[in-house]
Amino acid sequence: MSAKIDIIKNKVLSENWFVLRNFTYDLTAKDGAVIRHKREVYDRGNGATILLYNREKNSVVLTRQFRIATWVNGNPDGMLIETCAGLLDNDSPEDCIRKEAIEETGYAIGEVEKLFELFMSPGGVTEVVHFFAAEYSESQRDNAGGGVDDEDIDVMEIPFPQAWAMIKDGRIKDGKTVTLLQHALIAGWLHL
């Protein structure tokens, strides 16, 4: 059953980096009552993320970079450890993540596995993130990584037990990264 929604107002508040809109709408509830809502919705486009893992070494490749939103919300240095990721722009999810992997981590990955796609913050952000995983090896290393243009990304190869401990002690707080590390453990690709 789809929602019955009547848009009353759709006002653009900002088009600076992405698009922030203010919506006023009437939503018809299951019992037939009409409820008026006012919400702001941030449309930043869809993205893709990938966990690079090595079964033989029992390790993962993660990135570390400054994220202003985390700094604003109490992360003292604003640095966030996360899986390689990027916005789709006009690429397919797989093309996007292959490009991001080589730019951010320096690995020209081979076969990738699409795992799932998730709304990461559906209360106010439109973004759907496509989740991938791929095995990496040193022979796939094309460059040092670190990003392009204004990106300043550290590349980190981390033993899986250490990455797991970093979730527990709060050094890894990124939702997509935690999700992919948990998936790797459940799938049996890596072990503690």
MIMIMAR-727158 format. One record per residue: x, y, z of N, C-alpha, C, CB in turn. Coordinates in nm, 3 decimals. Atoms other than C-alpha are relative to their C-alpha. Glycine has a CB too. Layout:
# residues N
{node {X, Y, Z}, {X, Y, Z}, {X, Y, Z}, {X, Y, Z}}
...
This chain:
# residues 192
{node {0.085, -0.118, 0.000}, {0.000, 0.000, 0.000}, {0.089, 0.124, 0.000}, {-0.096, 0.000, 0.122}}
{node {-0.082, -0.121, 0.006}, {0.153, 0.332, -0.102}, {-0.064, 0.113, 0.080}, {0.021, 0.043, -0.145}}
{node {0.047, -0.111, -0.081}, {0.127, 0.647, 0.103}, {-0.081, 0.097, -0.085}, {0.118, 0.073, 0.065}}
{node {0.078, -0.105, 0.064}, {-0.136, 0.906, 0.012}, {0.056, 0.132, 0.052}, {-0.155, -0.013, 0.031}}
{node {-0.067, -0.123, -0.039}, {0.049, 1.236, 0.013}, {-0.038, 0.111, -0.096}, {0.153, -0.020, 0.004}}
{node {0.029, -0.119, 0.079}, {-0.049, 1.583, -0.108}, {0.102, 0.106, 0.038}, {-0.146, 0.050, 0.022}}
{node {-0.102, -0.102, -0.024}, {0.238, 1.831, -0.143}, {-0.068, 0.138, 0.002}, {0.113, -0.005, -0.108}}
{node {0.054, -0.136, -0.015}, {0.136, 2.177, -0.018}, {0.106, 0.102, -0.041}, {-0.047, 0.025, 0.147}}
{node {-0.109, -0.092, 0.031}, {0.476, 2.346, -0.046}, {0.128, -0.079, -0.021}, {0.018, 0.105, 0.114}}
{node {-0.130, 0.058, 0.029}, {0.813, 2.251, -0.196}, {0.092, 0.118, -0.030}, {-0.005, -0.105, -0.121}}
{node {-0.081, -0.121, 0.012}, {1.055, 2.538, -0.135}, {0.149, -0.034, 0.011}, {-0.039, 0.103, 0.107}}
{node {-0.145, 0.020, -0.005}, {1.428, 2.529, -0.216}, {0.058, 0.100, 0.099}, {0.064, 0.017, -0.143}}
{node {-0.064, -0.085, -0.101}, {1.620, 2.662, 0.085}, {0.145, 0.028, -0.034}, {-0.008, -0.067, 0.138}}
{node {-0.141, -0.016, 0.035}, {1.971, 2.610, -0.051}, {0.035, -0.092, -0.116}, {0.091, -0.029, 0.122}}
{node {-0.055, 0.080, 0.109}, {2.144, 2.489, -0.366}, {0.151, 0.017, -0.002}, {-0.063, 0.040, -0.136}}
{node {-0.143, -0.029, -0.009}, {2.497, 2.558, -0.243}, {0.085, -0.119, -0.040}, {0.035, 0.045, 0.140}}
{node {-0.079, 0.120, 0.029}, {2.657, 2.212, -0.232}, {-0.092, -0.106, -0.059}, {0.070, -0.052, 0.127}}
{node {0.107, 0.086, 0.048}, {2.349, 1.993, -0.269}, {-0.129, 0.079, 0.016}, {-0.005, -0.138, 0.078}}
{node {0.126, -0.072, -0.005}, {1.978, 2.079, -0.254}, {-0.073, -0.029, 0.131}, {-0.089, -0.038, -0.121}}
{node {0.078, 0.009, -0.123}, {1.795, 2.148, 0.072}, {-0.137, 0.060, -0.028}, {0.071, 0.074, 0.120}}
{node {0.138, -0.044, 0.026}, {1.417, 2.173, 0.041}, {-0.082, -0.004, 0.128}, {-0.066, -0.089, -0.108}}
{node {0.098, -0.001, -0.108}, {1.138, 2.257, 0.282}, {-0.132, -0.046, -0.060}, {-0.013, 0.142, 0.067}}
{node {0.128, 0.054, 0.047}, {0.826, 2.047, 0.227}, {-0.106, 0.020, 0.107}, {0.013, -0.149, -0.037}}
{node {0.121, 0.008, -0.080}, {0.481, 2.098, 0.370}, {-0.092, -0.094, -0.077}, {-0.067, 0.143, 0.026}}
{node {0.084, 0.098, 0.069}, {0.253, 1.805, 0.292}, {-0.105, -0.056, 0.095}, {0.085, -0.113, -0.058}}
{node {0.105, 0.069, -0.074}, {-0.064, 1.635, 0.401}, {0.015, -0.149, -0.028}, {-0.142, 0.051, -0.039}}
{node {-0.014, 0.145, 0.009}, {-0.028, 1.263, 0.471}, {-0.127, -0.063, 0.055}, {0.127, -0.050, 0.079}}
{node {0.121, 0.068, -0.046}, {-0.337, 1.046, 0.493}, {0.042, -0.126, 0.075}, {-0.094, -0.036, -0.119}}
{node {-0.034, 0.113, -0.086}, {-0.298, 0.800, 0.782}, {-0.085, -0.122, -0.034}, {-0.017, 0.039, 0.148}}
{node {0.073, 0.125, 0.024}, {-0.421, 0.439, 0.782}, {-0.148, 0.012, 0.036}, {0.063, -0.114, 0.079}}
{node {0.140, -0.015, -0.043}, {-0.737, 0.545, 0.964}, {-0.076, 0.106, -0.080}, {-0.005, 0.035, 0.147}}
{node {0.065, -0.101, 0.084}, {-0.812, 0.810, 0.698}, {0.023, 0.143, 0.045}, {-0.146, -0.026, -0.005}}
{node {-0.026, -0.136, -0.049}, {-0.707, 1.108, 0.911}, {0.112, 0.063, -0.084}, {0.038, -0.001, 0.151}}
{node {-0.102, -0.073, 0.074}, {-0.505, 1.374, 0.729}, {0.088, 0.077, 0.100}, {-0.066, 0.097, -0.104}}
{node {-0.096, -0.061, -0.092}, {-0.191, 1.489, 0.910}, {0.092, 0.090, -0.080}, {0.082, -0.108, 0.079}}
{node {-0.090, -0.093, 0.070}, {0.004, 1.797, 0.803}, {0.139, -0.010, 0.062}, {-0.054, 0.147, 0.007}}
{node {-0.140, 0.007, -0.041}, {0.384, 1.767, 0.819}, {0.077, 0.112, -0.067}, {0.061, -0.138, -0.036}}
{node {-0.097, -0.094, 0.056}, {0.659, 2.022, 0.767}, {0.137, -0.061, 0.024}, {-0.011, 0.145, 0.064}}
{node {-0.129, 0.066, -0.012}, {0.999, 1.869, 0.694}, {0.100, 0.063, -0.096}, {-0.013, -0.151, -0.026}}
{node {-0.108, -0.038, 0.090}, {1.334, 1.966, 0.548}, {0.063, -0.129, -0.051}, {0.106, 0.092, 0.071}}
{node {-0.058, 0.118, 0.065}, {1.486, 1.718, 0.303}, {0.125, 0.043, -0.075}, {-0.103, -0.067, -0.097}}
{node {-0.129, -0.029, 0.061}, {1.849, 1.719, 0.194}, {0.024, -0.102, -0.110}, {0.116, -0.002, 0.105}}
{node {-0.024, 0.087, 0.114}, {1.908, 1.578, -0.155}, {0.146, 0.014, -0.041}, {-0.095, 0.033, -0.119}}
{node {-0.143, -0.005, 0.031}, {2.277, 1.498, -0.190}, {0.040, -0.100, -0.107}, {0.080, -0.024, 0.125}}
{node {-0.029, 0.101, 0.101}, {2.248, 1.232, -0.459}, {0.025, -0.135, 0.066}, {0.121, 0.041, -0.084}}
{node {-0.024, 0.134, -0.050}, {2.306, 0.860, -0.424}, {0.149, -0.032, -0.005}, {-0.080, -0.104, -0.080}}
{node {-0.141, 0.033, -0.009}, {2.636, 0.695, -0.342}, {0.027, -0.149, -0.003}, {0.058, 0.059, 0.124}}
{node {-0.044, 0.140, -0.005}, {2.834, 0.374, -0.332}, {0.119, -0.009, 0.094}, {0.036, -0.053, -0.143}}
{node {-0.112, 0.026, -0.090}, {3.077, 0.224, -0.085}, {0.048, -0.143, -0.020}, {-0.042, 0.024, 0.148}}
{node {-0.055, 0.134, 0.019}, {3.306, -0.077, -0.090}, {0.094, -0.036, 0.113}, {0.073, -0.009, -0.135}}
{node {-0.096, 0.055, -0.095}, {3.487, -0.293, 0.161}, {0.104, -0.076, -0.080}, {-0.069, -0.091, 0.106}}
{node {-0.112, 0.074, 0.058}, {3.827, -0.398, 0.030}, {0.056, -0.090, 0.109}, {0.111, 0.097, -0.058}}
{node {-0.046, 0.094, -0.102}, {3.933, -0.713, 0.216}, {0.095, -0.102, -0.063}, {-0.120, -0.072, 0.066}}
{node {-0.096, 0.100, 0.043}, {4.210, -0.969, 0.195}, {-0.012, -0.118, 0.096}, {0.147, 0.058, -0.003}}
{node {0.021, 0.118, -0.085}, {4.126, -1.318, 0.327}, {0.132, -0.054, 0.054}, {-0.072, -0.110, -0.079}}
{node {-0.129, 0.057, -0.040}, {4.488, -1.437, 0.335}, {0.064, 0.080, 0.112}, {0.095, -0.007, -0.120}}
{node {-0.059, -0.087, -0.102}, {4.609, -1.139, 0.539}, {-0.097, 0.031, 0.114}, {0.047, 0.130, -0.063}}
{node {0.105, -0.031, -0.097}, {4.276, -1.112, 0.730}, {0.000, 0.151, 0.031}, {0.020, -0.083, 0.131}}
{node {-0.010, -0.146, -0.014}, {4.284, -0.738, 0.666}, {-0.099, 0.072, -0.090}, {0.142, 0.046, -0.031}}
{node {0.088, -0.087, 0.079}, {4.081, -0.450, 0.525}, {0.076, 0.128, -0.033}, {-0.132, 0.031, 0.077}}
{node {-0.053, -0.131, 0.034}, {4.166, -0.125, 0.351}, {-0.109, 0.101, 0.028}, {0.049, 0.006, -0.150}}
{node {0.093, -0.108, -0.034}, {3.994, 0.178, 0.501}, {0.067, 0.133, -0.030}, {-0.043, -0.008, 0.150}}
{node {-0.053, -0.134, 0.023}, {4.035, 0.551, 0.453}, {-0.026, 0.085, 0.123}, {-0.064, 0.065, -0.126}}
{node {0.017, -0.095, -0.111}, {4.065, 0.840, 0.696}, {0.004, 0.139, -0.060}, {0.110, -0.019, 0.112}}
{node {0.004, -0.136, 0.052}, {3.960, 1.193, 0.611}, {-0.086, 0.090, 0.088}, {-0.054, 0.000, -0.143}}
{node {0.076, -0.099, -0.076}, {3.815, 1.512, 0.755}, {-0.143, 0.006, -0.050}, {0.066, 0.139, -0.010}}
{node {0.143, -0.012, 0.030}, {3.434, 1.525, 0.769}, {-0.057, 0.109, 0.090}, {-0.075, -0.137, 0.022}}
{node {0.046, -0.117, -0.076}, {3.297, 1.864, 0.874}, {-0.122, -0.031, 0.087}, {-0.034, 0.113, -0.096}}
{node {0.121, 0.030, -0.079}, {2.961, 1.724, 0.990}, {0.034, -0.072, 0.130}, {-0.097, -0.085, -0.083}}
{node {-0.037, 0.068, -0.124}, {3.136, 1.500, 1.244}, {0.066, 0.098, 0.096}, {0.096, -0.119, -0.029}}
{node {-0.065, -0.101, -0.084}, {3.343, 1.792, 1.371}, {-0.106, 0.087, 0.067}, {0.097, 0.087, -0.083}}
{node {0.109, -0.082, -0.054}, {3.027, 2.002, 1.414}, {-0.072, -0.074, 0.112}, {-0.099, 0.039, -0.112}}
{node {0.074, 0.080, -0.097}, {2.873, 1.715, 1.612}, {0.091, -0.066, 0.105}, {-0.079, -0.106, -0.071}}
{node {-0.079, 0.044, -0.114}, {3.157, 1.668, 1.860}, {0.122, -0.085, -0.026}, {-0.084, -0.071, 0.088}}
{node {-0.121, 0.076, 0.030}, {3.431, 1.474, 1.680}, {0.116, 0.099, 0.004}, {-0.010, -0.074, -0.141}}
{node {-0.098, -0.107, -0.025}, {3.731, 1.674, 1.811}, {0.088, 0.039, -0.117}, {0.087, -0.041, 0.111}}
{node {-0.086, -0.036, 0.113}, {3.954, 1.650, 1.503}, {-0.071, -0.011, -0.134}, {0.124, -0.088, -0.001}}
{node {0.079, 0.010, 0.122}, {3.679, 1.584, 1.248}, {0.041, -0.113, -0.092}, {0.008, 0.126, -0.073}}
{node {-0.048, 0.110, 0.085}, {3.867, 1.282, 1.111}, {-0.089, -0.122, 0.019}, {0.148, -0.035, 0.032}}
{node {0.088, 0.116, -0.003}, {3.659, 0.977, 1.023}, {0.065, -0.114, -0.076}, {-0.138, 0.033, -0.058}}
{node {-0.050, 0.122, 0.066}, {3.777, 0.623, 0.943}, {-0.119, -0.067, -0.064}, {0.073, -0.096, 0.101}}
{node {0.116, 0.053, 0.072}, {3.556, 0.473, 0.677}, {0.043, -0.083, -0.120}, {-0.090, 0.113, -0.046}}
{node {-0.023, 0.072, 0.124}, {3.525, 0.246, 0.378}, {0.004, 0.100, -0.114}, {-0.110, -0.107, -0.024}}
{node {-0.006, -0.082, 0.121}, {3.601, 0.392, 0.036}, {-0.143, 0.023, -0.048}, {0.086, -0.070, -0.112}}
{node {0.137, -0.032, 0.042}, {3.291, 0.572, -0.093}, {-0.001, 0.125, -0.086}, {-0.092, 0.019, 0.122}}
{node {0.017, -0.120, 0.079}, {3.164, 0.836, -0.328}, {-0.140, 0.013, -0.054}, {0.099, 0.003, -0.113}}
{node {0.129, -0.025, 0.062}, {2.865, 0.993, -0.495}, {0.000, -0.055, -0.143}, {-0.033, 0.150, 0.000}}
{node {0.011, 0.060, 0.133}, {2.739, 0.831, -0.815}, {0.022, 0.101, -0.111}, {-0.134, -0.064, -0.016}}
{node {0.001, -0.099, 0.107}, {2.719, 1.154, -1.012}, {-0.077, -0.062, -0.117}, {0.148, 0.041, -0.043}}
{node {0.071, 0.061, 0.114}, {2.632, 1.014, -1.357}, {0.046, -0.142, -0.029}, {0.020, 0.085, -0.125}}
{node {-0.051, 0.136, 0.018}, {2.803, 0.677, -1.311}, {-0.098, -0.103, 0.056}, {0.136, -0.016, 0.068}}
{node {0.072, 0.111, -0.063}, {2.646, 0.339, -1.238}, {0.067, -0.022, 0.136}, {0.003, -0.131, -0.090}}
{node {-0.063, 0.028, -0.130}, {2.708, 0.225, -0.878}, {0.132, -0.075, -0.014}, {-0.095, -0.080, 0.087}}
{node {-0.125, 0.076, 0.014}, {2.971, -0.028, -0.992}, {0.111, 0.085, -0.062}, {-0.024, -0.125, -0.085}}
{node {-0.102, -0.087, 0.061}, {3.151, 0.221, -1.218}, {0.050, 0.103, 0.101}, {-0.057, 0.071, -0.125}}
{node {-0.036, -0.098, -0.102}, {3.145, 0.476, -0.937}, {0.099, -0.059, 0.099}, {-0.124, 0.050, 0.074}}
{node {-0.083, 0.054, -0.107}, {3.297, 0.244, -0.680}, {0.136, -0.045, -0.052}, {-0.071, -0.115, 0.068}}
{node {-0.130, 0.034, 0.059}, {3.570, 0.122, -0.914}, {0.087, 0.126, -0.011}, {-0.018, -0.065, -0.140}}
{node {-0.072, -0.128, 0.013}, {3.669, 0.484, -0.983}, {0.044, 0.051, 0.137}, {-0.089, 0.105, -0.069}}
{node {-0.033, -0.046, -0.134}, {3.656, 0.576, -0.614}, {0.111, -0.084, 0.063}, {-0.125, -0.003, 0.090}}
{node {-0.101, 0.089, -0.060}, {3.863, 0.272, -0.514}, {0.140, 0.038, -0.048}, {-0.030, -0.147, -0.034}}
{node {-0.134, -0.033, 0.050}, {4.151, 0.366, -0.740}, {0.043, 0.140, 0.042}, {0.003, -0.012, -0.154}}
{node {-0.034, -0.136, -0.042}, {4.133, 0.737, -0.653}, {0.034, 0.008, 0.149}, {-0.115, 0.095, -0.032}}
{node {-0.016, -0.013, -0.144}, {4.099, 0.695, -0.276}, {0.103, -0.095, 0.058}, {-0.131, -0.023, 0.068}}
{node {-0.088, 0.100, -0.062}, {4.290, 0.374, -0.202}, {0.120, -0.038, -0.085}, {-0.079, -0.123, 0.032}}
{node {-0.107, 0.038, 0.089}, {4.510, 0.323, -0.506}, {-0.012, -0.140, -0.057}, {0.129, 0.012, 0.070}}
{node {0.018, 0.137, 0.049}, {4.374, -0.027, -0.574}, {-0.092, -0.003, -0.122}, {-0.057, -0.090, 0.112}}
{node {0.080, 0.025, 0.120}, {4.250, -0.116, -0.924}, {-0.065, -0.137, 0.021}, {0.087, 0.005, -0.133}}
{node {0.063, 0.125, -0.043}, {4.004, -0.378, -0.803}, {-0.053, -0.081, -0.117}, {-0.112, 0.028, 0.097}}
{node {0.051, 0.092, 0.102}, {3.893, -0.681, -1.001}, {-0.149, -0.019, 0.018}, {0.072, -0.135, 0.007}}
{node {0.142, 0.034, -0.015}, {3.564, -0.857, -0.940}, {-0.056, 0.065, 0.126}, {-0.019, -0.154, 0.006}}
{node {0.069, -0.058, -0.115}, {3.320, -0.674, -0.713}, {-0.132, -0.073, 0.021}, {-0.024, 0.153, -0.020}}
{node {0.129, 0.062, -0.033}, {3.016, -0.812, -0.535}, {-0.093, 0.106, 0.055}, {0.017, -0.116, 0.101}}
{node {0.102, -0.091, -0.052}, {2.705, -0.598, -0.493}, {-0.072, -0.073, 0.112}, {-0.102, 0.046, -0.112}}
{node {0.059, 0.065, -0.116}, {2.573, -0.675, -0.147}, {-0.145, 0.042, 0.021}, {0.080, 0.032, 0.124}}
{node {0.133, -0.053, -0.025}, {2.270, -0.448, -0.096}, {0.004, 0.151, -0.016}, {-0.051, -0.039, 0.142}}
{node {0.005, -0.145, -0.001}, {2.155, -0.088, -0.097}, {-0.092, 0.044, 0.114}, {-0.051, 0.056, -0.138}}
{node {0.071, -0.045, -0.120}, {2.031, 0.112, 0.201}, {-0.020, 0.150, -0.001}, {0.077, -0.042, 0.125}}
{node {0.017, -0.140, -0.037}, {1.880, 0.446, 0.294}, {0.076, 0.017, 0.131}, {-0.155, 0.041, 0.014}}
{node {-0.085, -0.011, -0.119}, {2.136, 0.566, 0.550}, {-0.055, 0.096, 0.105}, {0.137, 0.045, -0.041}}
{node {0.056, -0.096, -0.095}, {1.948, 0.857, 0.710}, {-0.134, 0.049, -0.053}, {0.098, 0.118, 0.024}}
{node {0.125, -0.031, 0.070}, {1.589, 0.848, 0.581}, {-0.089, 0.104, 0.066}, {-0.076, -0.124, -0.016}}
{node {0.080, -0.103, -0.066}, {1.453, 1.097, 0.832}, {0.012, 0.136, -0.066}, {0.039, 0.011, 0.144}}
{node {-0.015, -0.130, 0.061}, {1.586, 1.386, 0.627}, {0.094, 0.006, -0.118}, {0.046, 0.095, 0.101}}
{node {-0.096, 0.003, 0.111}, {1.835, 1.274, 0.360}, {-0.050, -0.102, -0.102}, {0.145, -0.036, 0.051}}
{node {0.053, 0.086, 0.105}, {1.734, 1.124, 0.024}, {0.094, -0.113, -0.040}, {-0.033, 0.082, -0.121}}
{node {-0.105, 0.088, 0.051}, {2.059, 0.932, -0.034}, {-0.025, -0.150, 0.023}, {0.130, 0.037, 0.062}}
{node {-0.009, 0.146, -0.005}, {2.062, 0.559, -0.114}, {0.146, -0.034, -0.023}, {-0.096, -0.070, -0.108}}
{node {-0.139, 0.042, 0.017}, {2.404, 0.396, -0.069}, {0.000, -0.145, -0.047}, {0.081, 0.016, 0.134}}
{node {-0.018, 0.135, 0.056}, {2.497, 0.091, -0.279}, {0.126, -0.059, 0.064}, {0.011, 0.004, -0.159}}
{node {-0.109, 0.064, -0.073}, {2.720, -0.149, -0.080}, {0.063, -0.111, -0.083}, {-0.051, -0.057, 0.134}}
{node {-0.077, 0.099, 0.075}, {2.993, -0.355, -0.246}, {0.112, -0.055, 0.088}, {0.058, 0.062, -0.130}}
{node {-0.120, 0.057, -0.062}, {3.282, -0.578, -0.141}, {0.086, -0.058, -0.112}, {-0.036, -0.109, 0.108}}
{node {-0.094, 0.059, 0.096}, {3.593, -0.692, -0.325}, {0.126, -0.040, 0.072}, {0.032, 0.099, -0.116}}
{node {-0.130, 0.039, -0.053}, {3.907, -0.882, -0.242}, {0.108, 0.083, -0.069}, {0.026, -0.153, -0.020}}
{node {-0.112, -0.075, 0.056}, {4.229, -0.691, -0.291}, {0.129, -0.076, 0.026}, {0.007, 0.143, 0.061}}
{node {-0.134, 0.054, -0.021}, {4.592, -0.791, -0.327}, {0.099, 0.108, -0.038}, {0.023, -0.131, -0.085}}
{node {-0.104, -0.099, 0.030}, {4.918, -0.600, -0.352}, {0.021, 0.014, -0.149}, {0.131, -0.038, 0.067}}
{node {-0.020, -0.008, 0.144}, {4.935, -0.686, -0.723}, {-0.099, 0.096, -0.067}, {-0.014, -0.139, -0.062}}
{node {0.099, -0.094, 0.054}, {4.629, -0.462, -0.774}, {0.031, 0.145, 0.035}, {-0.138, -0.036, 0.051}}
{node {-0.037, -0.136, -0.041}, {4.804, -0.160, -0.624}, {0.047, 0.076, -0.121}, {0.109, -0.002, 0.111}}
{node {-0.031, -0.080, 0.117}, {4.809, 0.103, -0.899}, {0.073, 0.130, 0.036}, {-0.127, 0.033, -0.076}}
{node {-0.060, -0.126, -0.047}, {4.907, 0.414, -0.699}, {-0.017, 0.009, 0.151}, {-0.065, 0.124, -0.071}}
{node {0.004, -0.016, -0.146}, {4.931, 0.548, -0.344}, {-0.139, 0.036, 0.052}, {0.097, 0.106, 0.042}}
{node {0.133, -0.043, -0.045}, {4.566, 0.663, -0.335}, {0.008, 0.139, 0.059}, {-0.057, -0.099, 0.102}}
{node {0.002, -0.130, -0.066}, {4.477, 0.966, -0.127}, {-0.101, 0.098, -0.054}, {0.133, 0.061, -0.010}}
{node {0.105, -0.086, 0.053}, {4.200, 1.111, -0.341}, {0.048, 0.090, -0.111}, {-0.057, 0.083, 0.109}}
{node {-0.028, -0.094, 0.108}, {4.183, 1.376, -0.610}, {-0.050, 0.139, 0.039}, {-0.067, -0.046, -0.133}}
{node {0.043, -0.138, -0.018}, {4.131, 1.753, -0.630}, {0.025, 0.046, 0.143}, {-0.148, 0.014, -0.035}}
{node {-0.017, -0.054, -0.136}, {4.065, 1.888, -0.278}, {-0.008, -0.107, 0.109}, {-0.105, 0.105, 0.025}}
{node {0.003, 0.108, -0.100}, {4.059, 1.546, -0.106}, {0.139, -0.018, 0.062}, {-0.049, -0.133, -0.064}}
{node {-0.124, 0.029, -0.073}, {4.324, 1.465, 0.155}, {-0.026, -0.125, 0.082}, {0.045, 0.123, 0.091}}
{node {0.043, 0.128, -0.056}, {4.271, 1.097, 0.232}, {0.120, -0.085, 0.038}, {-0.090, -0.075, -0.099}}
{node {-0.099, 0.097, -0.044}, {4.488, 0.863, 0.437}, {-0.052, -0.140, -0.033}, {0.031, 0.015, 0.153}}
{node {0.035, 0.139, 0.029}, {4.487, 0.499, 0.322}, {0.055, -0.086, 0.113}, {0.057, -0.046, -0.139}}
{node {-0.037, 0.081, -0.116}, {4.493, 0.245, 0.606}, {-0.028, -0.147, -0.028}, {-0.076, 0.046, 0.125}}
{node {0.020, 0.145, 0.005}, {4.548, -0.130, 0.578}, {0.002, -0.047, 0.144}, {0.110, -0.073, -0.088}}
{node {0.018, 0.033, -0.141}, {4.422, -0.271, 0.906}, {-0.034, -0.148, 0.015}, {-0.110, 0.087, 0.064}}
{node {0.042, 0.137, -0.030}, {4.414, -0.628, 1.042}, {-0.145, 0.001, 0.049}, {0.094, -0.066, 0.107}}
{node {0.143, 0.000, -0.033}, {4.048, -0.725, 1.078}, {-0.027, 0.002, 0.151}, {-0.065, -0.122, -0.061}}
{node {0.028, -0.008, -0.144}, {4.064, -0.793, 1.456}, {0.021, 0.142, 0.056}, {0.090, -0.099, 0.076}}
{node {-0.023, -0.138, -0.045}, {4.206, -0.442, 1.503}, {-0.115, 0.090, -0.044}, {0.134, 0.053, -0.055}}
{node {0.113, -0.080, 0.047}, {3.930, -0.289, 1.287}, {-0.123, -0.026, 0.086}, {-0.031, -0.031, -0.149}}
{node {0.114, 0.034, -0.085}, {3.672, -0.475, 1.496}, {0.014, 0.067, 0.137}, {-0.010, -0.154, 0.017}}
{node {-0.025, -0.067, -0.128}, {3.831, -0.343, 1.816}, {-0.023, 0.151, -0.011}, {0.143, -0.029, 0.049}}
{node {0.018, -0.143, 0.022}, {3.819, 0.007, 1.667}, {-0.148, 0.039, -0.002}, {0.066, 0.043, -0.131}}
{node {0.144, -0.026, -0.012}, {3.440, -0.021, 1.640}, {-0.035, 0.006, 0.147}, {-0.084, -0.111, -0.073}}
{node {0.034, 0.009, -0.142}, {3.418, -0.123, 2.004}, {0.050, 0.118, 0.081}, {0.056, -0.127, 0.058}}
{node {-0.054, -0.111, -0.081}, {3.643, 0.156, 2.132}, {-0.033, 0.138, -0.057}, {0.151, -0.014, 0.011}}
{node {0.049, -0.128, 0.052}, {3.483, 0.425, 1.914}, {0.088, 0.068, -0.103}, {-0.018, 0.091, 0.111}}
{node {-0.082, -0.063, 0.104}, {3.762, 0.494, 1.666}, {-0.065, -0.013, -0.138}, {0.139, -0.063, -0.002}}
{node {0.079, 0.012, 0.122}, {3.536, 0.366, 1.385}, {-0.145, 0.023, 0.039}, {0.018, -0.142, -0.069}}
{node {0.138, -0.037, -0.032}, {3.195, 0.536, 1.402}, {-0.087, 0.019, -0.123}, {-0.001, 0.127, 0.082}}
{node {0.072, -0.021, 0.125}, {3.088, 0.546, 1.038}, {-0.096, -0.117, -0.026}, {0.098, 0.016, -0.118}}
{node {0.102, 0.103, 0.016}, {2.763, 0.357, 0.974}, {0.025, -0.097, -0.113}, {-0.131, 0.064, -0.020}}
{node {-0.021, 0.090, 0.113}, {2.848, 0.221, 0.631}, {0.118, -0.092, 0.025}, {0.023, 0.080, -0.129}}
{node {-0.119, 0.080, -0.029}, {3.186, 0.099, 0.755}, {-0.033, -0.111, 0.099}, {0.112, 0.088, 0.055}}
{node {0.040, 0.100, -0.099}, {3.042, -0.078, 1.059}, {-0.086, -0.107, -0.066}, {-0.077, 0.066, 0.117}}
{node {0.086, 0.096, 0.070}, {2.777, -0.239, 0.838}, {0.082, -0.097, -0.084}, {-0.100, 0.075, -0.088}}
{node {-0.080, 0.087, 0.086}, {3.036, -0.371, 0.593}, {0.094, -0.090, 0.080}, {0.081, 0.084, -0.097}}
{node {-0.086, 0.085, -0.084}, {3.272, -0.496, 0.865}, {-0.081, -0.112, 0.064}, {0.070, 0.084, 0.109}}
{node {0.087, 0.104, -0.056}, {2.983, -0.681, 1.030}, {-0.035, -0.102, -0.107}, {-0.128, 0.062, 0.058}}
{node {0.033, 0.091, 0.109}, {2.887, -0.828, 0.694}, {0.117, -0.095, -0.029}, {-0.037, 0.079, -0.128}}
{node {-0.119, 0.083, 0.026}, {3.244, -0.952, 0.638}, {0.015, -0.110, 0.106}, {0.127, 0.087, -0.003}}
{node {-0.009, 0.097, -0.108}, {3.240, -1.125, 0.977}, {-0.108, -0.108, -0.015}, {-0.013, 0.070, 0.137}}
{node {0.111, 0.093, 0.013}, {2.896, -1.283, 0.926}, {0.019, -0.091, -0.121}, {-0.133, 0.076, -0.012}}
{node {-0.021, 0.079, 0.122}, {2.985, -1.396, 0.572}, {0.118, -0.095, 0.012}, {0.022, 0.093, -0.118}}
{node {-0.115, 0.088, -0.020}, {3.301, -1.562, 0.707}, {0.120, 0.033, -0.086}, {-0.040, -0.140, -0.027}}
{node {-0.113, -0.040, 0.083}, {3.535, -1.369, 0.477}, {0.123, 0.027, 0.088}, {-0.035, 0.125, -0.083}}
{node {-0.105, -0.039, -0.093}, {3.739, -1.246, 0.776}, {-0.034, -0.053, 0.137}, {0.018, 0.155, 0.004}}
{node {0.026, 0.055, -0.133}, {3.780, -1.362, 1.135}, {0.071, 0.083, 0.108}, {0.046, -0.147, 0.007}}
{node {-0.054, -0.073, -0.114}, {3.851, -1.217, 1.477}, {0.117, -0.074, 0.063}, {-0.108, 0.023, 0.104}}
